[in-house]
């Protein structure tokens, strides 16, 4: 029965995981963070290249980064290391809009309220008040496959955070200001910023942490060839 029990645990973590968008101020102790990062090191990768490298902030280090990032975005243009999606059409647009409407509804932002929508967008760069952020990069020469492997690392990190009772918010928004991140953390040009992850203990009282996104049925995503 052990394999079935293990699968049930993995399935439960995947089902229960969610994106936290409001954190408590409490710091996560170093031992717990190292435990989480050690799990990430078990992520499989192309030819075992393990292309991810991670910068983790804590305490005053997080506060300084948050403050300087907020100052930077007020006058800088977005310049991600990897191209962002060119457009969202069809089902991808529908899913994106559904998620956005759920988010805005949870905090009472009505359609057309551009001021509050902008304020909510800026919350990304306040790291949702998280006490920690991980900046994750991949080796430039490994291209898209290095980025894919780094995405696998993210899944390990997110499920590990869920298992440890932590909240996490994977954020492409942070990568949209990659030049600043390169300079701030002295990240060399051969490293490409893929995403950031704000993390800590979730605020259970915040309404923005109450909604959960849907998932498409299996038949919409899988094509079977049998016999």
Backbone as CSV, one residue per row, in Angstrom:
resi,resn,N_x,N_y,N_z,CA_x,CA_y,CA_z,C_x,C_y,C_z
1,UNK,0.817,-1.217,0.000,0.000,0.000,0.000,0.847,1.262,0.000
2,UNK,2.153,1.133,0.314,2.991,2.324,0.436,2.998,3.187,-0.822
3,UNK,3.150,2.582,-2.031,3.132,3.443,-3.227,1.840,4.243,-3.372
4,UNK,0.706,3.610,-3.062,-0.571,4.324,-3.147,-0.635,5.433,-2.106
5,UNK,-0.113,5.172,-0.906,-0.093,6.207,0.124,0.776,7.379,-0.308
6,UNK,1.923,7.076,-0.913,2.811,8.143,-1.384,2.142,8.975,-2.466
7,UNK,1.455,8.305,-3.377,0.766,9.034,-4.448,-0.338,9.896,-3.873
8,UNK,-1.066,9.359,-2.901,-2.151,10.134,-2.289,-1.608,11.395,-1.621
9,UNK,-0.454,11.286,-0.981,0.155,12.448,-0.349,0.559,13.485,-1.390
10,UNK,1.203,13.002,-2.475,1.608,13.915,-3.544,0.400,14.579,-4.180
11,UNK,-0.641,13.811,-4.423,-1.856,14.363,-5.024,-2.498,15.396,-4.096
12,UNK,-2.505,15.108,-2.803,-3.090,16.062,-1.860,-2.316,17.379,-1.864
13,UNK,-0.997,17.300,-1.860,-0.192,18.520,-1.886,-0.441,19.321,-3.161
14,UNK,-0.536,18.618,-4.290,-0.804,19.299,-5.560,-2.195,19.933,-5.558
15,UNK,-3.177,19.224,-4.993,-4.542,19.752,-4.944,-4.653,20.960,-4.009
16,UNK,-3.925,20.930,-2.899,-4.061,21.965,-1.882,-3.167,23.174,-2.122
17,UNK,-2.150,23.028,-2.960,-1.235,24.143,-3.205,-1.967,25.298,-3.874
18,UNK,-1.608,26.511,-3.512,-2.241,27.704,-4.050,-1.219,28.831,-4.012
19,UNK,-1.500,29.914,-4.709,-0.592,31.052,-4.739,-0.973,32.029,-3.635
20,UNK,-0.054,32.230,-2.718,-0.281,33.142,-1.595,0.025,34.569,-2.032
21,UNK,-0.897,35.484,-1.769,-0.695,36.883,-2.151,-0.788,37.841,-0.966
22,UNK,-0.699,37.295,0.239,-0.561,38.127,1.442,0.093,37.267,2.520
23,UNK,1.237,37.759,3.006,2.019,36.990,3.963,2.024,37.663,5.328
24,UNK,2.253,36.851,6.347,2.527,37.355,7.683,3.979,37.836,7.737
25,UNK,4.325,38.699,8.675,5.701,39.210,8.742,6.710,38.225,9.325
26,UNK,6.247,37.135,9.902,7.135,36.198,10.596,8.188,35.613,9.660
27,UNK,9.434,35.616,10.095,10.517,35.023,9.331,10.444,33.498,9.395
28,UNK,10.849,32.850,8.323,11.017,31.394,8.307,12.448,31.114,8.735
29,UNK,12.636,30.179,9.653,13.986,29.925,10.152,14.860,29.314,9.059
30,UNK,16.169,29.532,9.179,17.113,29.100,8.151,17.058,27.596,7.906
31,UNK,16.875,26.826,8.972,16.860,25.369,8.817,15.705,24.922,7.933
32,UNK,14.551,25.559,8.076,13.394,25.208,7.257,13.617,25.610,5.803
33,UNK,14.206,26.806,5.597,14.491,27.246,4.230,15.497,26.299,3.572
34,UNK,16.522,25.897,4.309,17.517,24.973,3.756,16.885,23.615,3.439
35,UNK,15.958,23.189,4.265,15.231,21.946,3.996,14.461,22.045,2.685
36,UNK,13.834,23.171,2.472,13.069,23.402,1.247,13.982,23.453,0.029
37,UNK,15.086,24.156,0.148,16.029,24.256,-0.964,16.687,22.908,-1.265
38,UNK,16.920,22.107,-0.239,17.501,20.778,-0.444,16.554,19.885,-1.236
39,UNK,15.254,20.029,-0.976,14.285,19.293,-1.782,14.391,19.723,-3.241
40,UNK,14.523,21.025,-3.488,14.667,21.519,-4.851,15.850,20.894,-5.570
41,UNK,16.907,20.576,-4.827,18.093,19.981,-5.437,17.846,18.571,-5.955
42,UNK,16.747,17.975,-5.574,16.409,16.633,-6.075,15.651,16.704,-7.388
43,UNK,15.446,17.897,-7.924,14.724,18.070,-9.182,15.498,17.445,-10.337
44,UNK,14.829,16.690,-11.209,15.511,16.154,-12.393,15.792,17.258,-13.404
45,UNK,16.837,17.073,-14.206,17.191,18.063,-15.223,17.887,17.379,-16.394
46,UNK,17.852,18.070,-17.520,18.452,17.573,-18.761,19.931,17.262,-18.527
47,UNK,20.337,15.995,-18.727,21.726,15.550,-18.545,22.254,15.887,-17.147
48,UNK,21.340,16.026,-16.196,21.692,16.371,-14.812,22.480,17.682,-14.723
49,UNK,22.152,18.625,-15.608,22.870,19.899,-15.621,22.558,20.778,-14.420
50,UNK,21.370,20.614,-13.818,20.973,21.401,-12.647,21.241,22.896,-12.884
51,UNK,20.571,23.486,-13.873,20.930,24.838,-14.310,20.490,25.956,-13.377
52,UNK,19.627,25.657,-12.411,19.097,26.705,-11.553,20.157,27.181,-10.553
53,UNK,20.154,28.458,-10.287,20.858,29.045,-9.155,19.883,29.997,-8.474
54,UNK,20.000,30.087,-7.157,18.973,30.768,-6.373,19.610,31.774,-5.421
55,UNK,19.067,32.984,-5.417,19.398,33.992,-4.414,18.214,34.079,-3.463
56,UNK,18.457,33.983,-2.155,17.389,34.015,-1.162,17.620,35.185,-0.211
57,UNK,16.592,35.969,0.017,16.682,37.089,0.949,15.927,36.778,2.241
58,UNK,16.369,37.414,3.311,15.708,37.304,4.609,15.821,38.633,5.333
59,UNK,14.940,38.842,6.288,15.049,39.977,7.188,15.209,41.307,6.491
60,UNK,16.229,42.074,6.961,16.488,43.399,6.396,16.878,43.311,4.929
61,UNK,17.457,42.172,4.536,17.815,41.988,3.129,16.602,42.011,2.222
62,UNK,15.516,41.399,2.660,14.266,41.443,1.892,13.706,42.856,1.858
63,UNK,13.726,43.529,2.999,13.157,44.880,3.068,13.911,45.855,2.164
64,UNK,15.238,45.754,2.131,16.022,46.646,1.267,15.719,46.388,-0.198
65,UNK,15.659,45.102,-0.567,15.365,44.763,-1.956,13.983,45.253,-2.351
66,UNK,13.005,45.038,-1.496,11.629,45.468,-1.780,11.580,46.983,-1.993
67,UNK,12.220,47.726,-1.119,12.204,49.180,-1.203,12.862,49.672,-2.489
68,UNK,14.018,49.121,-2.823,14.732,49.592,-4.004,14.052,49.138,-5.291
69,UNK,13.446,47.963,-5.276,12.698,47.506,-6.445,11.506,48.417,-6.711
70,UNK,10.781,48.782,-5.668,9.629,49.664,-5.829,10.047,51.022,-6.390
71,UNK,11.168,51.525,-5.932,11.676,52.789,-6.472,12.039,52.639,-7.944
72,UNK,12.663,51.514,-8.285,13.122,51.293,-9.653,11.967,51.236,-10.645
73,UNK,10.903,50.524,-10.310,9.834,50.303,-11.293,9.064,51.582,-11.605
74,UNK,9.205,52.599,-10.777,8.483,53.846,-11.021,9.024,54.607,-12.224
75,UNK,10.267,54.309,-12.619,10.858,55.077,-13.711,11.473,54.201,-14.803
76,UNK,11.503,52.894,-14.616,12.170,52.006,-15.575,11.155,51.279,-16.445
77,UNK,11.610,50.864,-17.622,10.793,50.053,-18.519,11.064,48.570,-18.258
78,UNK,10.096,47.746,-18.561,10.277,46.312,-18.392,11.272,45.781,-19.425
79,UNK,12.128,44.872,-18.989,13.135,44.303,-19.885,13.499,42.905,-19.398
80,UNK,12.606,41.925,-19.590,12.881,40.564,-19.110,13.992,39.901,-19.912
81,UNK,14.685,38.966,-19.278,15.723,38.197,-19.980,15.116,37.230,-20.991
82,UNK,13.944,36.711,-20.686,13.208,35.831,-21.597,11.972,36.567,-22.101
83,UNK,11.630,36.379,-23.362,10.429,37.015,-23.904,9.193,36.549,-23.146
84,UNK,8.353,37.499,-22.794,7.073,37.164,-22.197,6.105,36.722,-23.300
85,UNK,4.981,36.093,-22.952,4.018,35.679,-23.975,3.630,36.827,-24.896
86,UNK,3.613,36.557,-26.211,3.262,37.587,-27.188,1.801,37.988,-27.067
87,UNK,0.935,37.024,-26.758,-0.489,37.308,-26.614,-1.171,36.095,-25.992
88,UNK,-2.372,36.334,-25.497,-3.224,35.274,-24.959,-4.489,35.242,-25.811
89,UNK,-4.761,34.115,-26.449,-5.956,33.999,-27.272,-6.726,32.737,-26.901
90,UNK,-8.004,32.725,-27.260,-8.832,31.543,-27.069,-8.898,31.117,-25.615
91,UNK,-8.706,29.834,-25.380,-8.839,29.265,-24.040,-7.821,29.852,-23.080
92,UNK,-6.643,30.227,-23.604,-5.608,30.786,-22.733,-6.022,32.168,-22.230
93,UNK,-6.654,32.939,-23.077,-7.190,34.232,-22.651,-8.301,34.027,-21.626
94,UNK,-9.170,33.052,-21.888,-10.294,32.797,-20.983,-9.803,32.392,-19.597
95,UNK,-8.815,31.517,-19.558,-8.301,31.067,-18.259,-7.617,32.202,-17.515
96,UNK,-6.869,33.006,-18.254,-6.187,34.141,-17.638,-7.200,35.126,-17.063
97,UNK,-8.257,35.410,-17.823,-9.271,36.345,-17.350,-10.016,35.787,-16.140
98,UNK,-10.315,34.493,-16.153,-11.007,33.893,-15.019,-10.188,34.062,-13.745
99,UNK,-8.891,33.794,-13.835,-8.012,33.951,-12.684,-7.986,35.404,-12.226
100,UNK,-7.867,36.329,-13.181,-7.833,37.742,-12.832,-9.112,38.215,-12.164
101,UNK,-10.252,37.786,-12.697,-11.534,38.177,-12.099,-11.660,37.635,-10.675
102,UNK,-11.209,36.392,-10.451,-11.266,35.828,-9.104,-10.416,36.647,-8.137
103,UNK,-9.229,37.022,-8.590,-8.330,37.810,-7.747,-8.976,39.145,-7.389
104,UNK,-9.452,39.857,-8.412,-10.019,41.183,-8.153,-11.293,41.094,-7.312
105,UNK,-12.119,40.089,-7.569,-13.335,39.922,-6.771,-13.004,39.696,-5.294
106,UNK,-11.911,38.965,-5.040,-11.570,38.625,-3.653,-11.240,39.862,-2.825
107,UNK,-10.770,40.920,-3.481,-10.406,42.142,-2.754,-11.310,43.318,-3.127
108,UNK,-12.426,43.020,-3.806,-13.430,44.040,-4.068,-13.066,45.056,-5.127
109,UNK,-12.250,44.665,-6.097,-11.909,45.573,-7.190,-12.888,45.329,-8.330
110,UNK,-13.658,46.348,-8.699,-14.648,46.203,-9.755,-14.004,46.487,-11.104
111,UNK,-14.569,45.902,-12.150,-14.058,46.107,-13.498,-14.082,47.589,-13.857
112,UNK,-12.971,48.071,-14.380,-12.880,49.470,-14.771,-12.248,50.373,-13.732
113,UNK,-11.989,49.837,-12.520,-11.335,50.634,-11.485,-9.831,50.535,-11.700
114,UNK,-9.318,51.393,-12.570,-7.920,51.303,-12.983,-6.958,51.640,-11.856
115,UNK,-7.359,52.534,-10.972,-6.479,52.924,-9.870,-6.229,51.748,-8.933
116,UNK,-7.295,51.048,-8.537,-7.128,49.909,-7.640,-6.466,48.725,-8.355
117,UNK,-6.735,48.578,-9.655,-6.085,47.519,-10.423,-4.580,47.747,-10.461
118,UNK,-4.168,48.986,-10.698,-2.745,49.317,-10.694,-2.142,49.079,-9.321
119,UNK,-2.871,49.451,-8.289,-2.362,49.250,-6.925,-2.156,47.770,-6.638
120,UNK,-3.068,46.933,-7.114,-2.921,45.498,-6.902,-1.736,44.961,-7.696
121,UNK,-1.523,45.492,-8.900,-0.373,45.053,-9.691,0.937,45.372,-8.975
122,UNK,0.989,46.535,-8.346,2.205,46.951,-7.646,2.499,46.035,-6.458
123,UNK,1.473,45.384,-5.943,1.690,44.451,-4.826,2.708,43.371,-5.197
124,UNK,2.807,43.029,-6.488,3.837,42.079,-6.916,5.219,42.548,-6.489
125,UNK,5.476,43.847,-6.627,6.808,44.388,-6.367,7.008,44.753,-4.905
126,UNK,5.945,44.665,-4.138,6.047,44.712,-2.682,6.212,43.305,-2.118
127,UNK,6.269,42.336,-3.026,6.449,40.910,-2.670,5.309,40.410,-1.791
128,UNK,4.159,41.068,-1.903,2.982,40.698,-1.105,3.302,40.663,0.391
129,UNK,4.259,41.524,0.790,4.706,41.627,2.186,5.420,40.375,2.681
130,UNK,5.903,39.549,1.783,6.605,38.323,2.182,7.918,38.656,2.883
131,UNK,8.326,37.858,3.858,9.603,38.075,4.537,10.800,37.548,3.757
132,UNK,10.534,36.783,2.691,11.610,36.190,1.906,11.246,36.217,0.421
133,UNK,12.268,36.297,-0.415,12.071,36.084,-1.846,13.247,35.291,-2.374
134,UNK,12.957,34.393,-3.312,13.989,33.642,-4.032,14.014,34.147,-5.466
135,UNK,15.174,34.551,-5.931,15.378,34.947,-7.325,16.075,33.776,-8.009
136,UNK,15.452,33.253,-9.065,15.929,32.011,-9.671,16.381,32.277,-11.100
137,UNK,17.608,31.853,-11.402,18.194,32.075,-12.724,18.596,30.753,-13.362
138,UNK,18.776,30.804,-14.674,19.234,29.644,-15.442,20.424,30.066,-16.296
139,UNK,21.235,29.079,-16.690,22.396,29.333,-17.532,21.954,29.715,-18.942
140,UNK,22.453,30.834,-19.444,22.025,31.355,-20.745,22.274,30.360,-21.869
141,UNK,23.429,29.699,-21.872,23.778,28.804,-22.968,22.845,27.599,-23.070
142,UNK,22.126,27.283,-22.001,21.221,26.136,-22.024,19.846,26.491,-22.582
143,UNK,19.617,27.773,-22.835,18.418,28.205,-23.540,17.124,27.746,-22.905
144,UNK,16.171,27.396,-23.769,14.837,27.051,-23.301,14.851,25.819,-22.412
145,UNK,15.760,24.875,-22.657,15.767,23.652,-21.861,16.271,23.912,-20.447
146,UNK,17.197,24.845,-20.306,17.582,25.253,-18.964,16.429,25.898,-18.225
147,UNK,15.643,26.709,-18.955,14.479,27.345,-18.346,13.419,26.310,-17.969
148,UNK,13.235,25.294,-18.820,12.283,24.222,-18.504,12.710,23.492,-17.237
149,UNK,13.996,23.154,-17.138,14.493,22.475,-15.942,14.300,23.342,-14.701
150,UNK,14.485,24.648,-14.866,14.291,25.565,-13.746,12.819,25.607,-13.331
151,UNK,11.933,25.452,-14.305,10.514,25.340,-13.982,10.199,24.090,-13.183
152,UNK,10.913,22.990,-13.481,10.739,21.782,-12.678,11.184,22.025,-11.239
153,UNK,12.285,22.779,-11.086,12.740,23.142,-9.737,11.632,23.901,-8.993
154,UNK,10.954,24.792,-9.700,9.878,25.566,-9.089,8.783,24.655,-8.552
155,UNK,8.415,23.624,-9.315,7.388,22.698,-8.838,7.828,22.020,-7.549
156,UNK,9.079,21.595,-7.490,9.590,20.988,-6.260,9.496,21.967,-5.098
157,UNK,9.880,23.211,-5.355,9.866,24.238,-4.312,8.448,24.498,-3.818
158,UNK,7.510,24.618,-4.745,6.135,24.943,-4.367,5.487,23.813,-3.574
159,UNK,5.690,22.580,-4.010,5.110,21.452,-3.277,5.785,21.283,-1.918
160,UNK,7.102,21.535,-1.871,7.802,21.478,-0.599,7.294,22.536,0.364
161,UNK,7.058,23.743,-0.139,6.524,24.806,0.702,5.157,24.431,1.249
162,UNK,4.316,23.847,0.402,3.001,23.410,0.848,3.123,22.366,1.956
163,UNK,4.034,21.430,1.779,4.217,20.368,2.769,4.704,20.912,4.104
164,UNK,5.454,22.016,4.078,6.014,22.604,5.295,5.101,23.659,5.922
165,UNK,3.913,23.845,5.345,2.982,24.821,5.891,3.306,26.255,5.517
166,UNK,4.083,26.429,4.461,4.444,27.766,3.997,3.570,28.176,2.822
167,UNK,3.503,29.470,2.566,2.876,29.991,1.376,3.942,30.451,0.403
168,UNK,3.621,30.437,-0.883,4.577,30.858,-1.904,3.834,31.469,-3.076
169,UNK,4.485,32.440,-3.715,3.921,33.099,-4.891,4.976,33.140,-5.982
170,UNK,4.895,32.249,-6.987,5.809,32.347,-8.121,5.486,33.584,-8.933
171,UNK,6.515,34.378,-9.284,6.269,35.698,-9.886,7.157,35.930,-11.104
172,UNK,6.543,35.842,-12.284,7.232,36.294,-13.487,7.398,37.804,-13.471
173,UNK,6.539,38.497,-12.725,6.601,39.962,-12.672,7.981,40.444,-12.257
174,UNK,8.625,39.751,-11.343,9.949,40.177,-10.895,10.968,40.075,-12.020
175,UNK,10.819,39.055,-12.860,11.741,38.878,-13.980,11.564,39.948,-15.041
176,UNK,10.468,40.684,-15.001,10.249,41.726,-16.005,11.206,42.898,-15.821
177,UNK,11.854,42.979,-14.685,12.869,44.005,-14.442,14.227,43.346,-14.203
178,UNK,14.583,42.460,-15.109,15.815,41.679,-14.971,17.083,42.527,-14.867
179,UNK,17.260,43.612,-15.652,18.493,44.395,-15.511,18.724,44.891,-14.086
180,UNK,17.667,45.334,-13.424,17.796,45.775,-12.037,18.224,44.615,-11.143
181,UNK,17.607,43.451,-11.344,17.927,42.296,-10.511,19.369,41.850,-10.737
182,UNK,19.815,41.868,-11.988,21.211,41.542,-12.276,22.155,42.459,-11.496
183,UNK,21.881,43.748,-11.557,22.768,44.706,-10.902,22.681,44.598,-9.388
184,UNK,21.481,44.478,-8.875,21.289,44.485,-7.424,21.982,43.298,-6.765
185,UNK,21.833,42.118,-7.365,22.402,40.907,-6.765,23.722,40.480,-7.410
186,UNK,24.286,41.326,-8.271,25.549,41.014,-8.960,25.459,39.674,-9.695
187,UNK,24.367,39.490,-10.412,24.167,38.272,-11.207,24.811,38.480,-12.572
188,UNK,25.731,37.626,-12.985,26.443,37.839,-14.261,25.530,37.647,-15.465
189,UNK,25.994,38.149,-16.610,25.191,38.129,-17.835,24.916,36.723,-18.352
190,UNK,25.741,35.751,-17.975,25.501,34.381,-18.449,24.366,33.703,-17.690
191,UNK,23.834,34.380,-16.689,22.671,33.877,-15.969,21.441,34.658,-16.426
192,UNK,20.345,33.973,-16.664,19.099,34.608,-17.091,18.057,34.470,-15.982
193,UNK,17.448,35.595,-15.614,16.420,35.576,-14.571,15.149,34.955,-15.147
194,UNK,14.694,33.888,-14.520,13.499,33.185,-15.001,12.264,33.630,-14.223
195,UNK,12.382,33.728,-12.911,11.249,34.147,-12.073,11.752,34.421,-10.661
196,UNK,10.878,34.988,-9.868,11.097,35.091,-8.431,10.012,34.321,-7.713
197,UNK,10.254,33.995,-6.445,9.235,33.352,-5.615,9.229,34.044,-4.256
198,UNK,8.169,34.771,-3.967,8.001,35.306,-2.628,7.443,34.194,-1.741
199,UNK,7.972,34.099,-0.521,7.489,33.006,0.336,7.605,33.364,1.813
200,UNK,6.841,32.639,2.612,6.789,32.843,4.056,5.553,32.152,4.593
201,UNK,5.050,32.647,5.702,3.822,32.084,6.275,2.618,32.859,5.755
202,UNK,1.613,32.169,5.235,0.448,32.862,4.673,-0.413,33.517,5.743
203,UNK,-1.033,34.625,5.380,-1.985,35.295,6.258,-3.362,34.667,6.038
204,UNK,-3.852,33.876,6.987,-5.128,33.174,6.775,-6.339,34.097,6.808
205,UNK,-6.166,35.320,7.293,-7.282,36.248,7.407,-7.462,37.116,6.165
206,UNK,-6.504,37.101,5.256,-6.581,37.983,4.093,-7.546,37.420,3.058
207,UNK,-8.493,38.238,2.574,-9.462,37.743,1.583,-8.810,37.329,0.265
208,UNK,-7.647,37.902,-0.062,-7.023,37.556,-1.340,-6.467,36.135,-1.327
209,UNK,-6.354,35.565,-0.142,-5.878,34.181,-0.030,-7.005,33.155,-0.017
210,UNK,-8.224,33.591,-0.307,-9.363,32.680,-0.193,-9.752,32.002,-1.497
211,UNK,-9.407,32.593,-2.652,-9.892,32.006,-3.902,-8.917,30.946,-4.411
212,UNK,-9.436,30.016,-5.205,-8.628,28.944,-5.785,-8.948,28.842,-7.272
213,UNK,-7.935,28.706,-8.084,-8.142,28.602,-9.522,-8.587,27.193,-9.905
214,UNK,-9.247,27.099,-11.051,-9.746,25.815,-11.542,-8.689,25.131,-12.403
215,UNK,-8.932,23.877,-12.742,-8.079,23.143,-13.665,-8.952,22.504,-14.742
216,UNK,-8.444,22.478,-15.957,-9.189,21.893,-17.065,-9.328,20.387,-16.872
217,UNK,-10.422,19.797,-17.364,-10.565,18.339,-17.289,-9.500,17.654,-18.146
218,UNK,-9.169,16.440,-17.777,-8.094,15.700,-18.424,-8.310,15.572,-19.925
219,UNK,-9.540,15.343,-20.335,-9.820,15.142,-21.763,-9.531,16.392,-22.598
220,UNK,-9.505,17.565,-21.958,-9.173,18.789,-22.683,-7.676,18.923,-22.940
221,UNK,-6.888,18.166,-22.209,-5.439,18.355,-22.248,-4.673,17.155,-22.816
222,UNK,-5.316,16.015,-22.884,-4.616,14.774,-23.246,-5.288,14.134,-24.453
223,UNK,-4.482,13.715,-25.418,-4.962,12.937,-26.559,-4.444,11.510,-26.430
224,UNK,-5.340,10.546,-26.435,-4.952,9.138,-26.279,-4.867,8.467,-27.653
225,UNK,-3.860,7.671,-27.847,-3.769,6.763,-29.006,-3.662,5.346,-28.455
226,UNK,-4.677,4.539,-28.709,-4.724,3.175,-28.185,-4.919,2.193,-29.332
227,UNK,-4.378,0.996,-29.162,-4.558,-0.119,-30.124,-4.010,0.194,-31.511
